[in-house]
Amino acid sequence: MKRCDLTVSVSLWFFVGVWGYLSAIIAAQPGWTQEKIPNIPQLSDIELPATRAQMLVQQSTPTNPPATPGKVVVITGVKANPTAQGVEVILETTQGEQLQVTNRSAGNNFIVDVSGGQLQLPSGKAFTFKSEKPIEGITQITVTNIDANTVRVTVVGEKALPAVELFDDNVGLIFAVESTATAAQNPTPPTAPLPSPREEEGEESEEPTAQQDEPIELVVTGEQDGYRVPDTSVGTRTDTPLRDIPQSIQVVPQQVLRDRQARTITDGLENVSGVNTIGYGSNSTRDYFTIRGFEAFAALVNGLPDPQITNDASFFNVERLEVLKGPASVLYGDSASGGIGGTINFVTKQPLRDPFYEVSATIGSYNDYQGTIDLSGPLNDSRTVLYRLIAGYRSNETFIDFNDARIFAVAPSLSFSLGENTDLIFEGDVTIQERIGQTPNGLPAVGSVLPNPNGKVRRSFSPTGPSEDIQTINGRVGYRLEHRFNENLKLRNAFRYTFAGGDNEGVPLIFPASLEADNRTLNRIATIPLSSGLANTYYLDTNLLGQFSTGSINHQLLVGFSLSRDESRNNFAFGVPLIPVDIFNPVYDQTFASPDPSTDSFRTRDTLGIYLQDQITLAENLKLLLGGRVDIFEERTTDRLANTETSQSDTAFSPRVGIVYQPIAPISLYASYSQSFTPTIGTSARGETFQPGRGTQYEVGIKADLTSRLSTTLAFYDLTRSNVTTTDPDNPNFSVQTGEQRSRGIELDISGEILPGWNIIGGYAYTDARVTKDNTIPVGNRLYSAPNHAFNLWTTYRIQTGDFRGLGFGLGFYYVGEVAADLANTLELPSYFRTDAAIFYERDQFRAALNFRNLFDVEYYTAWGSGENVYLGNPFTVQGTISWKF
């Protein structure tokens, strides 16, 4: 059997096996099967001990019968009526007895998930209910759809956890919220009830009947929102449930980052399938990755392209990570298409309506010290002006000689509510890193991953040696504005300025070169910055988002444009020889002759992008996504050495088509086609300008909500990169665009809560990434840093009750298969299996944690495109963290 046939067969059997597993789970869920199949208890059926603060109602947990298979109960309105004790929130439906109710708390938030229902007006439109400060002690009550069959009710207490009771009435479900003022005070209610969405639509609302059933106890289990994020905006630029997007998207939420104590971008992305590190130097000023086998050099911050984010050495301000797998040019243009395999979106921490203050301190191996502060809250009584200020400082050494660093970062933001329909956010951040020494750029392969007759090179060996201190600075500042003309039309405008630079003029950046025949003398070269460089990026985006219907078909139309400018100066001397060093007995001599500049140029690229997207709901269970974008770019370069000016311009169109079919509420079957482009600057031997590089992806998959808190995605993709430059066989001094690379694979992701207190995030990726056309690289060679098999799993458990409530444990497993170290496939790095662990204690506002990385001190290596040098992964490290919220 041929290799490709075997791969297809394995993929099909894997697909059948997973589908069978999902089918078995679905068949076991109450309400999804015929009566002859026995019901399996749900989380809502498990009797839990009453631990709710404030008040307990001594009644049993509701045992409502399940809804009709495949049918969702429609909730046509929400009302908030004042009572003598507080306020009651009514979810208006005649089928309330078919809804399943579960609840939990997160800080002062009382959260109730109502399964089997959807908020939907008689017109068929979905809606969200929100009430600000309805009674004393309650900051906000919201009712919203979180997925296709779950409604979430959130009651936010101002200073304490609210007291809530549930009543089952013939007008619907009634949540009685008690004021946190002294119950005996019984405040006088307002004279008029708060409006419901039905009343705002001009319809009459039914008043609740006077007779009500006995109250039903809601039990607070101490659980928190954690590992499952039901919706995101990165895939469509609109708030859309993940299950409705025809593309694989994985989210790493704040709880995962906190449990793992992620300190870098690399740490945060280790739980994303299909993402692999390209080299990793401790104290590196830049993190690189491959996604689905292709390099990813650009990223997003809060949905706006940001080419410098992977330069940030700090991780203080990140709320969560979102990874959109596959091409993304249709949404973000060439700024995000530096890697056709996927796009990373960094969502930063935003200003909060309620006062929030947190301080934390961390001590770790190799004299690693870090402290952070996080302050947020309102600046006025009406809470129309909010702020957030995050600052952090880190000082650390590493296991490698001459490699210390100090990092300071600050991230302020301000949010303004300019009336009922307009919001404005100003935000920015600055990161300053001072390296004492410089990033060690790899170890010789012979003596580390390969045997050396002279012995094994020490882990701590640095080929760069001591050097002058280097300071780098990265930052961004901008605003985001949103104005809502009405509930169906909104305008959004955003601007960001990003900068990156450093004070390193004349300081050599040293790289290991070849190893002499004696297998101990390492030749070294240096790149010398001849002036302090600064890279600037300006990005402006404006769009309109409208909702309308054509007959029975609903549309969510997005139309917009973006303008961007990238500026950078390159003034370097490349390949400057340095005195070699003995890798077993190093004596460093860092002197070098005064170099001549290899390049001195200034580059400017201007891009105009115009995009259109329509999310079409053909039926409740059938959705279509259509999108297209035209980008017009021009790049101008001034070569100061040659005293010449050149320019190149081109136009690229990027389409996307996707469809989602949901045969039953918890299952989404999807298929999509998308393209991306990357400007390719240069000319052929005939003087013809290069065409933009292209990425074309076909993807099919399944998204499933195994429970209301646990979801999974299975994706199959075929991704081709074309117009790749390769050596011109007729003129080796020039290139032609006849190269092609292809990646095919399978990805399985899972995240959420298995049982109360037991969370999981994990994934598996099979990646077959190879060269399919080239004039110099053999066809069939594997792309570097793209393992055939990779697996990750991180799971935690928090004790929910008793004297040890708040104590938790975490365990992580990470497997990376063999990878090619370079495109020539001259070196293969071995597979490795790494284990991480954690123990933590959380109680009220206090949290203490111990995190162990590489628990068994496994020696492993990562590739960076070189067949002679490799990066060594971090050894066993431990870090302890204490944080306090007040």
C-alpha positions, 0 to 999 in steps of 0.5 A: 500500500502506498504511503498516501493510501495508508494515511488516508485509510488511517484518517478514515478509520480515525474519523469513523472511530471518533464519530462512533465515540461521539455518537455513543455519547450523544446517544446516552444523553437524556432527551437525545434518544428513544425511550428504550435507551437508558438515561445517563445522569447529567451534572444537573442530576448529581446531588451536591451538598449545599454550600451557598453563602447568604441563604439556603432553601431546603428543597430538592434540586429540580428534576424537570423532564428532558425536552423533546429530542432535537427541539429547543425551548424558545424563551420569548421574553425576559422581565425584571419586576421589583419585589419587597425583597429585591427583584425577580427575573422571569424567563417567559416560556410555556415550556419551563418544565422542560429546561434543565438548570445548573449553577455555580459561582465565580467570585461575586457572580452567581451564574445559572446555565439553563440548558435546552432553551434559547432567547428568541423574540417572536420575530425570530431574532435572538436578544440579550437582556441586561439590567444595570443596578436593579437593586441595592447590592446588585451591580448587574443582571444579564441573560444571554445565549451562550450557545445554540441550546443554553441560556446563561443568567448572571447576577453580579453582586457588588460586594458579596455573592447574591442570594437567588431562588428559582421558581417554576411557574406557568409563565416561565422560570422565575429567579428571585434575587434578594437585595444584599441590604439587610433583609429586614429593611425591605426596601420600597420597590419602584413604582414601575417594572423594568422593561423586557425585550418583548415590551421594547418590541411593542408587545404585551408582556404577561404578568406572573400569576400570584400562585407559585410553586415551592422554591427550588434550591440552587446550590453553589458548588464553588466552580468557576468559568474556566476551560471552555469558551463558547464564542469568539470574534477572531473567526468572523470579526463578530461575536459568534459561537464557535460551533457556528464558524466553519473553521477550526479555532482553539481558545486558551482561556485565562484559567488555563494560563493561570493554572499553568502559570504561563510566563511566555507566549510559547508557554501559552500556546503549548496546549494548542494542537498543530502549533510547534515551537521554532527554536526557543532561546531562554530570555529570547526577545522573540517567539516563533512558531509553525502552525499546521507546518508553516511559519507564523510570524505575525499576529493580532492584538484584540483583533487588529494586526500587530507584527510586533507582538511576538517580540514581547518578552512579557506576558503580563497583560494577556487575558486569553489566546485565540488561534484561528487555524488556516488562512486569515487574509479574508479578515485581516489582509497581508498583515496577518498572513505572515503564516498561512497555517494560522493566526494568533489573537492576543486578547488583553485584559480590559477595564472592569465595572467593579473595583478589582485589585490584585497583586502577585509575586513569583519565585522560580528556579535560576533566580527567577523573580517576578511581581505584578499589580493589576488595578481596575474599576470605575473612575466616577459614580455612574461607572461611565469611565473605567480604568485598568492598570497592569504593571510587572517586573521580572528579573531572571537568570537561566540554565545557560551561561551569560543569559540574564534578563530584566523586564518591565512592562506597563499596560494602562487602558481607559474605557468611556461610555459616551452615552447609551449607544457609544463606547470608546476604549483607549489602550496601550502597553510598553515592554522594556527588556534589558538583556545581560548577555544575549540570547544563545542562538543554539548548540552544535548538533554534534555533541548535543543531539548527535554523538561527539567523540570528544564527549557531550556539550554541557547544557549550560554552554553558550556559543555567544559568550559574554557581551554588552547589555542590550535593551529593547523596547516594544509597545503599542497605543490606540483606541477602539470606538463602537457606535450602535445606531440601533439593535441591528446596525453598528459602526466600529472604528479602531486605530493602533500605532505599534513600535519596536526598537532597541539600543544595540548599535555596534553590539554584535549578535553572535551566531554559531556557524560550522564545527571544525573537523576536530569536532570541538572548535566552533566557528562563529559569525556576528550580525552588527547593527550599525544604527539603532533601528526602529520599526513602526506600524500604523493600522486603521480599520473601520467597518459597519455590521448590520443584521437584516432578513430577506424573507425567512433568511437572516443575514449578518453583513460586515463591510469595511476597509483598513489602511496600514503602513509599515516602516522599518530600517535595516542597517547591518553588517552580516557574516562578520567573523569572530574568533572561534571557541572551544565548545568543551573548554570555552575561552571567549574573544569577542573582538572583531574588525570594523565591518562594512555595512552589508545593507542600509535601507529604509522600507515602507509598505502601504496597504488598502484592504476592502472586505465584505462578509455575510453570515447567512442563516438559511435555517436554524440548523443551516448556516452559510459564511461568504467573504472576500477581501481585496488588498492593494499594496505598494512597497517602496525601498530606499537603498542608501548603499546603492543610492537607488529607490525601487517600488513594487505594487500589486493587488490580491483577492482573498475569498472564503466560503464555509457552511455549517450544518447542525443535524442536532443541537450539540453537533456541527458539521462544517466545510470551508474553503479559504485563501490567503496571500503574502506579498513577495518582493523581488523580480525574476531574471527577466525583470518580472515582479513576483506575484504574491505568495498564496495559501489555499485551504480546504477543511472539513470537520465536526464540532460537538458539545459533549455536555454544556461545559465540554466541547471538542473539534475534529478537523481535516485539512488540506493546505497548499502554499504556492508561488514559493520562490526557488532558485532559477535553474537557468540563472542561479543568481535569481529566483522563480516562483515555481515552488510549492509546499503542502500540509495535510492533517488531522487535529482533535481538540477538547476543552471544558469541564468533565465533572465539577472541579475537573477541567481539561484542555488537550489536543492531538495533531497529525501533520504531513507537511512536505515540499511538493515542487522545488528546483533545489530542495528534493520533492517529498522533503518534510518541512522543518519544525513540523512533527508528524504526531504531536499530543498535549494534555493539561488537566486540573482538579479542584476539591469542591467541598469540605475542609480542603475545598480550594485545594487543586492539582494539575498534570500535563503531558506533552509529546512531540514526534520527530521533526526535520531540523531544516528543509534539506532534511540533513538532521532529524531531531528525536521525539520527546515526552515532557511532563508538567505538574502543579499544586495550588490552593485557592480560597476567597481572594487568596491563591498560592501555587507551585508549578513544576515544568519538565518534571522528569528533566527530559532533554529535548531539542527544537529546530530552527531551520539549521542542520548544524545547530539546535535549541535545547529545551528548558530542564526541570524548573519550579516556580512558586506564586502567591496572589491576593485580590482585594 
